[in-house]
């Protein structure tokens, strides 16, 4: 049985058995279910820890190597980096506009009744609001300054606490600097970086053997905790979010792949199905990064130099799904509280959603503090975030899938838009043999 089939089977069984257990074996009456969920939590957590364990060395080695190799080519870094940025901005802008249109047309927040006092006292809301307040207090220039790490080692240590982009900026700068000082093709440092990259991928191969069982455990526990009725009173809101994500995935991405990418979208999506399953199950762009890199180079045949740069940067900087979700949430909350946002404020939401997507941590729940910041900026009460906490985990899984899909799409678009001379050089050089 192929690996992607095993993963799909684990996912489907996790959903079915989790729902059966939710309705027939409640933990309050069947004490043994606590042990079952603990074992499955251990299995899933072990798998994720192995993946997260190599994310920092993978990002550092991949970005340093990718930037160095592209910078040594004839304008390769500028061409790839420029096109990567261009497609990221365009696709993020379209995603934010989809959020604006779908939410204004369908109005998921209109007429929703809730207990405002109870919502404001929710501990989850208080914690998120506290984090958002810290971000809100920063002056505008501090966001730019924070992109430059004062201590790269400290940023690496706190990569999953909001410092991962600063660490990536360091890797980009360092990779470019290496390209200016290393002229000898036999210099040992690139070989060391490549060895680190290859070692991280070897560890991922080990983790992949555990993946079907781990994904079963993660999905089972999620289904067992939520049940089929987890959408509750905000089902319409969830529908609007999923509709927007589907439009971006199947319409926008398909158009770009068919025109600029010169690729049939359906076979492309089919080739990436294993990556999508990982992204959906883990709800983490960072956890899916190694699998996405492997798919880009081995399955989609994207030049490793382009894949390393675009996919690694995109894991944190290209968050189409998160940007779309953040836009829908802010407009939804405005409708819930009866706040009529002006055209200018809605445009502000679109622009801020695009920027917030770049700053969203690629881990489960990483977008919530930024959503609160957006809400505060347009005058929407922060406690409203409590309305969506029950469905956020599921929607996080959905938007992470779109985020990761966008990275692969952009990598393909960049590959097809780079001129043939540059592309041929990327294929022909010895470095391109590294996977």
N, C-alpha and C positions, 0 to 999 in steps of 0.2 A: 504494500500500500504506500502511495506517495506521501511525502511529508505534509503537503498542503491538504490532502484528503484526511489525514490523521487529525490535523489541527481543526478542520471544519467539523469533523465528527466529534471531537472533544468539545467544541463550542456548542453544537446542537444538543448533544447529550447533557451538557451543563445547564442549558436553558430548560430543557424538558424536565429533567430530574429535579432541578432546583424548584421549579414551579410545583411539581407534584409534592415535593417535601414541604413546601410553604403551606399548601392547603391541607395536607394530610398528616404531617409530622411536626406540629409547632413545638418549638424548643421548650415552652412552658410545660407541656405535657409529656414530651419525650426527651428526657435528660441526655440520652446518648447522642442526640443531634448536636449538642455542644461539642462533643469530642470529634464528631464527623467534620464539622465546620472548622475546628481547630487544625485537624490534619490537612484539610484542603487549603486552609490559610497558610500553613507551613509550606505546602507544596508550591503554591503560587508565589509566596514571598521569597522562597529560595530561588526560584527561577528569575524573578524580577531583580533580586539582589545581584545575581550573577551578571545580568545584563547591565544594570546600573554601575556595577563595579568597574566595567571597562569603558563606560561612556566618556569619562574625562580623558584618559590616555588616547582613546580613539579620536575624539574631537581635536585634541592638540596635535597628534601626529598627522591626522588626515588634513587638517587645515594648513599646518606648516608645510607639509609636502605639496599639497595642491597649490598653495600660493607661490611657493618657491618654484615649482615646475612651470606653472603658468607664467610667472614673471620672467623666467629665463627664455621663454619662447618669444617669437616676433609679435609683440603686442597681445599675447595670449591672455594675460591676466586682465588687461583693460577690456578686451572684447568679451571675455566670459563674465567678468565681474559686472560690467556695464549692462549686458543683456540680462543677467540674473536679477539685478536691481530693477531694470525696466519691467520685466515680466512680473516680478513680485509686486511692484506698485500697481500695475494695470489690473492684475487678477485680484489683489486686495481691494482696490477701488470698486471693481465690479461686485465683489462679495458684499461690501458695505452698502452699495446701492440696492442690491437685491434685498438686504435686510430692511432698508428704508421703504421700498415699494411694497413688499409682502406685508409688513407690519401695518403700514398706513391703509392698505386696501382691506386686509382681513380683520384688523382691529381686535387682536386676541385679548387685550386688557379691558375692553369696554364692558362696564357693568359687573365686574368681579367684586364680590363682597367678602370682607375678611375682618378679623379682629386686629386692629392696628396696635393696641396696647400689648397683646400677647406676642405679636410679631416682633415688636421692638425689644421685648425682654428675652427673646431667643438667644441662647448662648452662642450658637453658630453665627448669628447675625452680629452679635457684639464683637466676636473675635475678628470677623472679616472687616467690620467697620473700623476696628482699631488699626489693622494693617493698612486700610485705605487712608485713614487719617494721617498716618506717617508719610505715605506717598503724596498726599494732598499738600502737606506743609512744605514740600520742596519747591524752591524757585525754579523757573523754567530752565535756566542754564545748568542746574545741578544734574538734570537728566542726561545732558550731553557729557558733562564732566565724569559722571558715573560710568560711562562707557569705557573710560580709560582706567584700568585697575591700578590702584596704588601699590598693591602687593599681589602679583599674579598667582603666587602659591596660595595665598589666602582666598582669592577668588575661585581657584580650582577646588579648594576644600569646601567652599560654600556654593558650589555650582548649582545645587538643587534648592538653594534658598534665595534665588534671584540674581546670582552673580555669574551665571553661565555666559551671558552675552559679553560681559567684560572680559571673561577668560577667552572667548572667541576673538575679540578685538585684539587682545595680546597675541594670540596665535597668528592672526593675519599680519600684524605688524612684524612679528618675529620671522615669519615665513618670507615676507618681502625683503627684510634685512638680510636674511641668509642668502637670498638670490643675488644680492649685490656684492657679497664678500666671498661666496663660494663659486669659483670658476672651474675648479678641477672636477671632472666627472667622476673621479674615483675617490672623492673626499668621503671620509667615514661617516660624517654626521647624517647625510641623507640616508645612508644605509642603516644607521641606527634607528632613525625615524621610521623607515620602512619596516624594519624588524619589529618595532613596537606595534605598528599598524597590523602587520601580519599576525602577531601574537594575540592581539585583541580579537581578530577575526577567528582565530583558532579556538579561543575561549567561547566565542559565540556558537561555534559548531557544537561544542559540548552542551551548551545550554539548549540548543535546538532539539536535542534528543529528549529533553525533559518537557519541551514546549506543549505537546498535545495534552499531557496530563495536568500541567500547570494551568493551562487555559481552561480546561474543564473545571479545575478547582476554583479559579477566579470567577468564572461565569456562574457556576453553581451557587457559590456564596452570594453573589450579587442578586441572582434570581430568588434565592431563599430569603434574603433580607427584604427585598422589595415586593415580590409577588407581582401578579399581572396588573393589579390596580394601583401601581405606584404613581401613575400620572395624576390621579386625583382630580382636583378642581382646576388644574392648569393644563389639562390635556390639549386644549385648543392652542395654548401657547407652545407646547411641545410640537404639535403638528406644524405650526408656522415655522418653527426653527428647522425641523426636518425637511419641510418643503423647500426652504431656502437652500439648505445644504445639498439637496438632490438637484436643484436647478443649477447650482454652481458646478456640481460634479458631472452630471450627465449632459447638460446643455453647454455651459461655458467652457469647461475643460475639453469637451468633445469638439467644439468649434475650433478652439486653438490647436488641438492636436491634428485635426483634419486639414487645417489651412497652413499654419506656420510649421507645425511638427511633421507634416507630410506623412501622417500615420493614421491607420484605421483605428478609431478610439476603442471599439469593443475588444479586439484582440489585445490591445495595449492594457486595458483594464483587467482582462482575464490573466495576462501574464503577471500582473501585480497583486493578484488576489490574496496570496499568502501574506504580503505586507499589510494589506487592509485588515485581515483577520487579527494580526498582531496588534495593530494600532487600535482597533475596536476593543479588543479584549483588555489591553493594558491601559488604555486612555492616556498614553504618554508618548509624545513624539520622540523624546530622548531615548526611551526604552526600545522604540522601534527603529532607531537610527541605524544600528548595525545590520538589521535585516533589509532595510531600504537600500543601504549601500551595496549589499551583496546582490540584491535584485537588479539594481541599476547597472552594475558592471557585468554580471554573469548572465542575466536573463534579457535585459533590454539592450545590452551591448553598447552602453554609453561609455565613451572614453574615461578611464579611471581618473584622469586629471580633472575632467569636468565634473564627474560624479562626486569625487571627494569634496570639491569646493562647494558645488551647488547644494547637494543633499545635506552636507554637514552644516552649512550656514542656514539652510532652509529649516532645519529641525527647530531652530529658535526664532529665526527672523521671518520666515514665511508662514504665517498663521491665518490663512484664508478663513478657515472654519471658525476660529476663535474671534476674528474680527467681525464676521457675520453674526455670530451668536451675541457678541457684546452689543452690537447695534440693535438687534431685535429686543434684547433684554431691556435696554435703556428706554426705547420707545414703548415697549410693553408696560414698563413701570409708570411711565408718564401717563399712559391711558388709564391705568389702574387708579392712580391718584387724581385723575381728572385734570392733569396739567396739559394745557394746549401749547405745545412747542411751536415756535415760529419756524418759518422756512430757514432762517439763518441758524437757529439752534439745531435744526435737523441736519443741516449741512455740517455744522460743528460736530454733531454725533458721528456722521460718516467719516470725517477726517480723523477724529480722535479714535474711532474704532480701528481705522487703518493703522495708526501709530501704536495703539494699545496692543494690536495683534503682534507687532514686532516685539513688544516688551513682555509678552505673556510667557510665563515659565512653562516649559514643555513637560509638565507633570500633572497628575490628576488634580483638578480644582485650581490650577494655577491662574486662571483668568478672573476668579471672583473678586479679589481686591481691586483689580483694575476696573472691573465693571462698576463697583461702588464709586470709584473716583469719577468715572464718566457720569454717573447719576448725579453726584453732588455738583458737578460743574454745570449741569443744566437745571438745577433746582429740584431734583427728584429726591424724596426722603430715602436715606440709606437703608432704613429697616425693611424696605420693600424687597430687598434681596432674599429675605426669608421665605418669600412665596415660592421661589424656584429651587430651594435647597433640596427638596424631595426628589426632583427630577434631574438635578444638575449632573449627577454621576452618569446617568444614561446618556444625556445630551453631550456630556464631555466625551464619552466613547464615540458618539457620532461625529462631533466636530474634529476630534483628533484624527479620525479616518480621513476626513477631507484635508486636514493640514498635511498629512503624510502624502496623500495622493497628489496634492499640489506641488510638493517637492519633486516628485518623480516626473510630473508633467513639465515643470519648469526646466528640469535637467534635460528632458527631451527637446523642448523648445530651444534651449540654448545650443544644444548640439546641432540642430538642424539650421540654426540661424548664423552660426559661425561659418566663415568662408572656407572653401574646400582646402586651401593651402594650409591654413592654421589647423584644420581638423586632421588633415593627413599627417602633419607633423606630430600631432598628439598621439596618433595611432602608431606611427613608425618608430618613435623614440623608445629606448629600452625601458624607461620608467612606466610606460603604458602597460607593461606586462604585469605590474603589481595590481592585485585585486583588492 
